[in-house]
Amino acid sequence: MSKKYDLTVNVDVESTSRAIFDMSLVLKEYYRQMGFIAQKMEATKDLSYAGEALSCVSNCISNLRIDLLATRPIREYDRSIVNLRRKDEE
């Protein structure tokens, strides 16, 4: 008789969804800053604000913590696999 395996993976998505929500807050703030920079450029007709916008975009990318979109799910799947193995050994 072959052994039946329960391959149901119970993953916790809370930490990853929280990271995504936090990123949305960061994006909202940079969205506001970029709009303000565009308004200043329009009002003053000064192209040097493009450099300020570039700096803003660069800071936004580094502050997003995009790495969490990869590391948290990988860690969670690893935890789930370990739990499946423990169930199998029981």
C-alpha positions as CSV (number, residue, x, y, z in Angstrom):
1,M,0.0,0.0,0.0
2,S,1.4,3.4,-0.9
3,K,1.5,6.2,1.7
4,K,-0.7,9.2,1.1
5,Y,0.8,12.6,1.5
6,D,-1.0,15.7,2.5
7,L,0.6,18.3,0.2
8,T,-1.4,21.2,1.5
9,V,0.9,24.1,2.1
10,N,-0.2,26.4,4.8
11,V,1.6,29.7,4.2
12,D,1.4,32.9,6.2
13,V,1.0,35.8,3.8
14,E,0.6,38.5,6.5
15,S,4.2,39.7,6.6
16,T,4.4,39.9,2.8
17,S,1.1,41.7,2.4
18,R,2.2,44.1,5.2
19,A,5.4,44.8,3.3
20,I,3.4,45.6,0.2
21,F,1.1,47.9,2.1
22,D,4.0,49.7,3.6
23,M,5.5,50.1,0.1
24,S,2.2,51.6,-1.0
25,L,2.6,54.3,1.7
26,V,6.1,55.0,0.5
27,L,4.9,55.3,-3.0
28,K,2.1,57.7,-2.0
29,E,4.6,60.0,-0.3
30,Y,7.0,60.0,-3.4
31,Y,3.9,60.6,-5.6
32,R,3.2,63.7,-3.6
33,Q,6.8,64.9,-3.7
34,M,7.0,64.3,-7.5
35,G,3.8,66.3,-8.0
36,F,5.2,69.2,-5.9
37,I,8.5,69.1,-7.9
38,A,6.5,69.2,-11.2
39,Q,4.5,72.2,-9.9
40,K,7.6,74.1,-8.9
41,M,9.2,73.4,-12.4
42,E,6.0,74.6,-14.1
43,A,5.8,77.7,-12.0
44,T,9.5,78.7,-12.4
45,K,10.2,77.3,-15.9
46,D,13.4,75.9,-14.3
47,L,14.6,72.6,-15.7
48,S,17.0,72.1,-12.8
49,Y,14.0,70.6,-11.0
50,A,14.5,67.5,-13.2
51,G,17.6,66.7,-11.1
52,E,15.5,67.0,-8.0
53,A,12.9,64.6,-9.5
54,L,15.7,62.2,-10.4
55,S,17.0,62.2,-6.9
56,C,13.4,61.7,-5.6
57,V,12.9,58.6,-7.9
58,S,16.3,57.2,-6.8
59,N,15.5,57.6,-3.1
60,C,12.0,56.0,-3.7
61,I,13.5,52.9,-5.2
62,S,16.0,52.4,-2.4
63,N,13.3,53.0,0.3
64,L,10.8,50.5,-1.2
65,R,12.6,47.4,0.2
66,I,11.8,45.5,-2.9
67,D,13.9,42.7,-1.5
68,L,11.1,41.8,0.9
69,L,8.9,40.8,-2.0
70,A,11.4,37.9,-2.6
71,T,12.8,37.1,0.8
72,R,9.6,36.9,2.8
73,P,7.8,34.5,0.4
74,I,10.9,32.3,0.1
75,R,11.3,32.1,3.9
76,E,7.6,31.3,4.3
77,Y,7.7,28.5,1.7
78,D,10.8,27.1,3.3
79,R,9.0,27.1,6.7
80,S,6.0,25.3,5.1
81,I,8.2,22.7,3.5
82,V,10.0,22.0,6.8
83,N,6.6,21.6,8.4
84,L,5.5,19.2,5.7
85,R,8.6,17.1,6.3
86,R,7.9,17.1,10.0
87,K,4.4,15.9,9.4
88,D,5.7,13.2,7.1
89,E,8.1,12.0,9.8
90,E,5.4,11.6,12.4
